[in-house]
Amino acid sequence: MRIKIYFMEIIDLNDGVHQIKSDDYQKIWDFVKRHRGAIKSVHSGSKLVSEKKFEEIKKEENFK
């Protein structure tokens, strides 16, 4: 079974790059809305991953 993962790369006002991943797109947009004043640009996308890879991604610090 494949699971859809959404990711968003955010560039802050200091040109720092941060990536957020989630299986729920709304959680990512809620984060972006809360930090709107500190964001310079946003790039987003999605990909299908295996269940094993999904479990690995869930352990990452940037998973929401």
Secondary structure per residue as TSV (DSSP state, phi and psi in degrees):
chain	resnum	aa	ss	phi	psi
A	1	M	-	360.0	137.9
A	2	R	E	-106.1	142.1
A	3	I	E	-118.5	136.2
A	4	K	E	-84.2	126.0
A	5	I	E	-113.7	131.7
A	6	Y	E	-100.4	143.8
A	7	F	E	-138.2	151.0
A	8	M	E	-139.6	128.1
A	9	E	E	-100.9	124.6
A	10	I	E	-115.3	133.4
A	11	I	E	-108.8	120.0
A	12	D	E	-84.6	179.5
A	13	L	T	-65.4	-19.5
A	14	N	T	-96.8	17.3
A	15	D	S	63.7	20.2
A	16	G	-	-78.8	141.0
A	17	V	E	-107.0	130.2
A	18	H	E	-130.6	142.3
A	19	Q	E	-121.0	133.5
A	20	I	E	-117.1	137.3
A	21	K	E	-125.8	148.2
A	22	S	E	-163.6	159.0
A	23	D	S	-95.4	1.5
A	24	D	-	-125.7	109.3
A	25	Y	H	-61.0	-33.1
A	26	Q	H	-63.3	-35.4
A	27	K	H	-62.4	-38.5
A	28	I	H	-66.1	-46.6
A	29	W	H	-65.9	-33.2
A	30	D	H	-62.6	-40.8
A	31	F	H	-63.4	-45.1
A	32	V	H	-62.4	-42.4
A	33	K	H	-63.6	-39.1
A	34	R	H	-65.7	-31.8
A	35	H	T	-109.9	23.5
A	36	R	G	-53.2	-41.0
A	37	G	G	-70.2	-17.5
A	38	A	G	-103.6	7.4
A	39	I	E	-108.0	129.3
A	40	K	E	-89.7	-46.2
A	41	S	E	-153.7	162.4
A	42	V	E	-136.6	136.3
A	43	H	E	-127.4	133.6
A	44	S	E	-133.7	163.9
A	45	G	E	-172.6	-173.7
A	46	S	E	-150.0	161.7
A	47	K	E	-153.6	156.2
A	48	L	E	-95.6	132.4
A	49	V	E	-129.0	160.1
A	50	S	E	-74.1	165.3
A	51	E	H	-61.3	-38.7
A	52	K	H	-62.3	-46.8
A	53	K	H	-65.3	-37.5
A	54	F	H	-60.7	-41.8
A	55	E	H	-63.5	-37.1
A	56	E	H	-66.1	-43.3
A	57	I	H	-65.0	-37.9
A	58	K	H	-60.8	-25.0
A	59	K	T	-82.2	-13.4
A	60	E	S	-69.2	149.9
A	61	E	T	-64.1	-32.3
A	62	N	T	-90.2	12.1
A	63	F	B	-86.0	128.2
A	64	K	-	-105.2	360.0
